Amino acid sequence: MKMKTNKEYPATHSMSTAWFCADMDGNVAIIDIDDDGPVPVGTGGYNEGTHVYEIWSETLPTHTEERIYDLPLTDEQIAPLLLSKKDDEKDIWTEDDEMYANSYWDNVIVKIDMSKLDVMRVALSQKDKYGYYISSNAICLSRKRGLFHLDLDYDREAVRILQEANAILEVYNAPSIWPIYKDEDEPPYNMKDYPFFLYHQDYTPGFLPAERITSPRFPLKVEQLSKEQQAKIQILPLKFRESKFICLAEHVPVCGAYTTQYKYNGKIWDMLAKNEKEVVYYNTSTHSIIEEETMKSLIENGEAEMLDSWDWQEDPTKNKEI
């Protein structure tokens, strides 16, 4: 099966897809898409990842240096993330698949002595026998307070280095950043403490509205992001607090995991959702749109044909944005 590898949106079959945008008040939201749900066509100013966690840990923050990202939050935004100190939990390493694991250090926010930041850089540089970093990137939530979001549950050496240097001042539990679904009808509520609006799009049908799951009291603002992100982030013409549901296709051209394609006039046309009921046909190379009724007439006249979904074709100039 040919995949559209030169498109700027990820396929959403058999996995989740997440991307972020902002509203008219400058609030940031993450759109969490299940499998066949709609994603924007082209980059269109969007930043995309496979999971909500990747948006939080790699896309929203600024990659300031090796292994360290910065996502400066206000004290009000940080407070809900500091669930509890881990003083009363067991800090025990047990062997797990040729490595040592310790749930104490899983998904934590650590207060670091900033005069020993070089020690943390060394600690995070540890690699496994295959050459991969053992711990996750460090997300700095506040340089002033020395607060970093970390996953060190498999990085025994990093913890040892930090502890021996007395670089760790406090350790807090952090809320889970992974969506957890109790069943198909109940969306993930475990991320309510994070400072962004979260919308969830069900698996199918692909063009139903996305539902707002979380409404933070102190939401992340566009101006807290890097200048590069501010320049390209898409602003939706609505307000998240007033929008329990968002039909994405009413605001941006979207397609699902298996975009139906048509061939007409020597070009490939992708079928996109215009809204929850109507579709349009879009050619990336010319930025041209054919309305649904027009395409039906072209098909009836034998001028256009639908392509086999298992034989996707490429337009050689499909790298342009809408």
C-alpha positions as CSV (number, residue, x, y, z in Angstrom):
1,M,0.0,0.0,0.0
2,K,1.4,3.4,-1.0
3,M,1.4,6.0,1.8
4,K,1.3,9.7,1.1
5,T,4.7,10.3,2.7
6,N,5.1,13.8,1.2
7,K,1.9,15.2,2.8
8,E,2.4,17.3,5.9
9,Y,-0.3,15.5,8.0
10,P,0.1,12.1,9.6
11,A,-2.0,9.1,8.6
12,T,-4.5,8.4,11.4
13,H,-5.2,4.7,10.9
14,S,-4.6,2.4,13.8
15,M,-3.1,5.2,15.9
16,S,-3.9,8.6,17.4
17,T,-3.0,11.9,15.9
18,A,-2.7,15.2,17.8
19,W,-2.2,18.8,16.6
20,F,-2.6,22.2,18.3
21,C,-4.2,25.5,17.4
22,A,-5.5,28.6,19.2
23,D,-8.7,30.6,19.5
24,M,-9.6,34.2,19.1
25,D,-8.6,34.8,22.8
26,G,-5.2,33.4,22.2
27,N,-5.8,30.2,24.2
28,V,-4.0,27.1,23.0
29,A,-5.9,23.8,22.4
30,I,-4.7,20.3,21.5
31,I,-7.0,18.4,19.1
32,D,-6.7,14.7,19.9
33,I,-7.9,12.6,16.9
34,D,-8.8,8.9,17.0
35,D,-7.7,6.9,13.9
36,D,-10.0,7.9,11.1
37,G,-10.8,11.4,12.4
38,P,-10.1,14.5,10.4
39,V,-6.7,16.2,10.3
40,P,-5.8,19.5,8.5
41,V,-4.6,19.2,4.9
42,G,-1.1,20.5,4.5
43,T,0.8,22.1,7.4
44,G,-1.5,25.1,7.3
45,G,0.2,26.5,10.3
46,Y,-0.5,23.5,12.4
47,N,2.0,21.5,14.4
48,E,1.3,17.7,14.6
49,G,2.4,14.7,16.5
50,T,1.4,11.1,17.0
51,H,0.1,11.6,20.6
52,V,-0.9,14.3,22.9
53,Y,2.2,13.6,24.9
54,E,4.4,14.4,21.9
55,I,2.7,17.8,21.4
56,W,3.3,18.6,25.1
57,S,6.9,17.4,25.2
58,E,8.3,18.2,21.8
59,T,6.1,20.5,19.8
60,L,4.7,23.1,22.2
61,P,8.1,23.7,24.0
62,T,11.1,25.4,22.5
63,H,14.0,23.1,21.9
64,T,16.7,25.2,23.6
65,E,19.5,22.7,23.9
66,E,20.2,19.0,23.7
67,R,17.8,17.1,25.8
68,I,16.2,20.2,27.3
69,Y,13.0,21.9,26.1
70,D,11.4,25.1,27.5
71,L,7.7,25.7,28.0
72,P,7.5,28.6,30.5
73,L,4.3,28.4,32.5
74,T,2.9,30.8,35.0
75,D,2.7,29.9,38.7
76,E,-1.1,29.5,38.3
77,Q,-0.6,27.0,35.4
78,I,2.1,25.0,37.2
79,A,0.2,24.7,40.5
80,P,-2.3,22.0,39.4
81,L,0.6,19.9,38.0
82,L,2.3,19.6,41.4
83,L,0.0,16.9,42.7
84,S,2.0,15.8,45.7
85,K,5.5,15.3,47.0
86,K,6.8,11.7,46.6
87,D,8.3,11.6,50.1
88,D,6.1,8.7,51.2
89,E,6.5,6.5,48.2
90,K,9.0,3.7,47.8
91,D,12.1,4.5,45.7
92,I,13.1,1.0,44.8
93,W,14.8,-0.2,41.6
94,T,13.8,-3.7,40.3
95,E,15.2,-5.5,37.3
96,D,12.9,-5.4,34.3
97,D,13.8,-6.8,30.9
98,E,17.6,-6.4,31.3
99,M,17.1,-2.9,32.8
100,Y,16.1,-1.5,36.1
101,A,12.7,0.2,36.6
102,N,11.4,2.4,39.4
103,S,7.8,3.8,39.2
104,Y,8.8,6.4,41.7
105,W,10.5,8.3,38.9
106,D,7.8,7.9,36.3
107,N,6.2,11.1,35.1
108,V,7.5,13.5,37.8
109,I,8.1,17.2,38.1
110,V,11.5,17.7,39.7
111,K,12.8,20.9,41.4
112,I,16.5,21.2,40.4
113,D,19.2,23.3,42.0
114,M,19.8,25.5,38.9
115,S,23.4,26.0,39.9
116,K,23.8,22.3,39.1
117,L,22.1,22.4,35.7
118,D,25.3,20.9,34.1
119,V,24.9,17.9,36.3
120,M,21.4,17.3,34.9
121,R,22.7,17.7,31.4
122,V,25.2,14.9,32.1
123,A,22.5,12.8,33.8
124,L,20.2,13.0,30.8
125,S,22.9,12.0,28.3
126,Q,22.8,8.3,29.4
127,K,22.1,5.8,26.5
128,D,21.2,2.2,26.4
129,K,23.3,-0.5,24.6
130,Y,21.5,0.3,21.3
131,G,22.6,4.0,21.5
132,Y,19.2,5.4,22.5
133,Y,18.6,7.9,25.3
134,I,17.1,6.1,28.3
135,S,15.2,9.0,29.8
136,S,12.8,11.4,28.1
137,N,13.7,15.0,27.3
138,A,13.5,17.4,30.1
139,I,10.7,20.0,29.8
140,C,11.6,23.1,31.8
141,L,8.3,24.6,33.1
142,S,10.1,27.4,35.1
143,R,13.8,28.4,35.0
144,K,13.2,30.7,37.9
145,R,11.8,27.9,40.1
146,G,13.9,25.1,38.6
147,L,11.0,22.9,37.7
148,F,11.4,20.2,35.1
149,H,8.9,17.6,33.8
150,L,10.8,14.3,33.5
151,D,10.4,10.5,33.0
152,L,13.3,8.8,34.7
153,D,11.6,5.5,35.6
154,Y,14.2,3.5,33.5
155,D,17.2,5.7,34.0
156,R,18.8,4.5,37.1
157,E,22.2,6.1,36.3
158,A,20.6,9.5,35.7
159,V,18.9,9.4,39.1
160,R,22.2,8.3,40.7
161,I,24.1,11.2,39.2
162,L,21.5,13.7,40.2
163,Q,21.2,12.4,43.8
164,E,25.0,12.1,44.4
165,A,25.4,15.8,43.3
166,N,22.4,16.8,45.6
167,A,20.9,18.4,42.5
168,I,17.3,17.4,43.3
169,L,15.6,19.6,45.8
170,E,12.0,18.2,45.5
171,V,10.1,15.5,43.6
172,Y,6.4,15.8,42.7
173,N,3.9,13.5,41.1
174,A,2.6,14.9,37.8
175,P,-0.8,14.2,36.2
176,S,-0.9,11.6,33.5
177,I,-0.5,13.2,30.0
178,W,-1.6,10.0,28.2
179,P,-5.3,9.7,27.2
180,I,-7.0,6.9,29.0
181,Y,-10.3,5.6,27.7
182,K,-12.4,3.5,30.0
183,D,-14.7,2.7,27.1
184,E,-15.4,4.0,23.6
185,D,-18.1,6.4,24.9
186,E,-16.0,8.0,27.6
187,P,-13.3,10.5,26.7
188,P,-10.0,11.0,28.6
189,Y,-10.5,13.2,31.7
190,N,-7.1,12.5,33.2
191,M,-5.5,15.5,31.6
192,K,-7.7,18.1,33.2
193,D,-4.9,19.6,35.2
194,Y,-2.8,20.5,32.1
195,P,-3.0,24.2,31.0
196,F,-4.5,23.6,27.5
197,F,-7.9,23.0,26.1
198,L,-8.3,19.4,24.9
199,Y,-10.7,18.4,22.2
200,H,-11.3,14.8,21.2
201,Q,-12.5,13.4,17.9
202,D,-13.9,9.9,18.0
203,Y,-12.8,7.1,15.7
204,T,-15.6,7.1,13.2
205,P,-17.4,8.7,11.4
206,G,-14.5,10.9,10.6
207,F,-16.3,14.3,10.2
208,L,-18.4,14.5,13.3
209,P,-17.6,17.4,15.7
210,A,-14.6,17.3,18.1
211,E,-15.8,17.5,21.7
212,R,-14.1,19.7,24.3
213,I,-12.8,17.5,27.1
214,T,-10.9,20.0,29.4
215,S,-11.3,23.7,30.1
216,P,-8.3,24.9,32.1
217,R,-8.8,27.8,34.5
218,F,-5.5,29.4,33.4
219,P,-5.0,28.2,29.8
220,L,-1.7,28.3,27.9
221,K,-1.5,31.4,25.8
222,V,0.0,31.9,22.3
223,E,2.4,34.5,23.6
224,Q,3.9,31.9,25.9
225,L,5.1,30.0,22.8
226,S,8.3,30.7,20.8
227,K,8.2,33.4,18.2
228,E,8.5,30.8,15.5
229,Q,5.4,29.0,16.8
230,Q,3.5,32.2,17.2
231,A,4.2,33.0,13.5
232,K,2.7,29.8,12.2
233,I,0.0,28.8,14.6
234,Q,-3.5,28.8,13.1
235,I,-6.1,30.8,14.9
236,L,-9.6,29.3,14.7
237,P,-12.5,31.9,14.4
238,L,-14.1,30.9,17.7
239,K,-13.6,30.8,21.4
240,F,-12.9,27.5,23.1
241,R,-14.8,28.4,26.3
242,E,-17.9,28.9,24.2
243,S,-17.4,25.9,21.9
244,K,-18.3,22.6,23.5
245,F,-18.1,21.1,20.0
246,I,-16.0,22.1,16.9
247,C,-16.7,20.8,13.4
248,L,-13.1,21.2,12.2
249,A,-14.2,21.0,8.5
250,E,-16.1,24.3,8.9
251,H,-12.8,26.1,9.6
252,V,-10.0,24.3,7.8
253,P,-9.8,21.8,4.9
254,V,-9.6,18.3,6.5
255,C,-9.3,14.7,5.4
256,G,-9.3,11.4,7.1
257,A,-6.8,8.6,7.2
258,Y,-8.0,7.1,3.9
259,T,-8.6,10.1,1.7
260,T,-10.8,9.2,-1.3
261,Q,-9.1,10.4,-4.5
262,Y,-10.4,11.3,-7.9
263,K,-8.6,11.8,-11.2
264,Y,-9.7,14.7,-13.5
265,N,-7.9,16.8,-16.1
266,G,-4.7,14.9,-15.5
267,K,-4.6,15.8,-11.8
268,I,-5.4,14.1,-8.5
269,W,-8.2,15.5,-6.4
270,D,-8.6,14.7,-2.7
271,M,-12.1,14.5,-1.3
272,L,-12.2,16.8,1.8
273,A,-14.9,17.6,4.3
274,K,-16.5,21.0,3.7
275,N,-18.7,20.5,6.8
276,E,-20.4,17.6,8.6
277,K,-22.5,16.8,5.5
278,E,-20.9,18.2,2.4
279,V,-17.5,17.6,0.7
280,V,-15.3,19.3,-1.8
281,Y,-12.5,18.1,-4.0
282,Y,-9.1,19.8,-3.7
283,N,-6.0,19.7,-5.9
284,T,-2.8,20.6,-3.9
285,S,-0.7,21.6,-6.8
286,T,-3.1,24.3,-8.1
287,H,-5.0,25.1,-4.8
288,S,-8.1,24.5,-6.8
289,I,-11.5,23.3,-5.4
290,I,-14.3,21.5,-7.2
291,E,-17.7,21.5,-5.5
292,E,-19.5,18.2,-4.9
293,E,-22.2,18.7,-7.5
294,T,-19.7,19.6,-10.2
295,M,-17.6,16.5,-9.5
296,K,-20.7,14.3,-9.7
297,S,-21.4,15.8,-13.2
298,L,-17.9,15.2,-14.3
299,I,-18.1,11.6,-13.1
300,E,-21.4,11.0,-14.9
301,N,-19.9,12.4,-18.1
302,G,-16.9,10.1,-17.8
303,E,-14.5,13.0,-17.4
304,A,-13.5,12.1,-13.8
305,E,-13.1,8.8,-12.1
306,M,-12.6,7.6,-8.5
307,L,-9.3,5.9,-7.8
308,D,-8.9,2.7,-5.9
309,S,-8.3,3.5,-2.2
310,W,-5.6,0.9,-2.2
311,D,-3.8,2.5,-5.1
312,W,-3.3,6.1,-3.9
313,Q,-1.6,8.3,-6.4
314,E,0.7,11.3,-5.9
315,D,0.5,14.7,-7.5
316,P,4.3,15.5,-8.0
317,T,3.8,19.1,-6.7
318,K,1.9,18.1,-3.5
319,N,4.3,19.7,-1.1
320,K,2.7,23.1,-1.1
321,E,0.6,24.4,1.8
322,I,-3.0,25.6,1.5
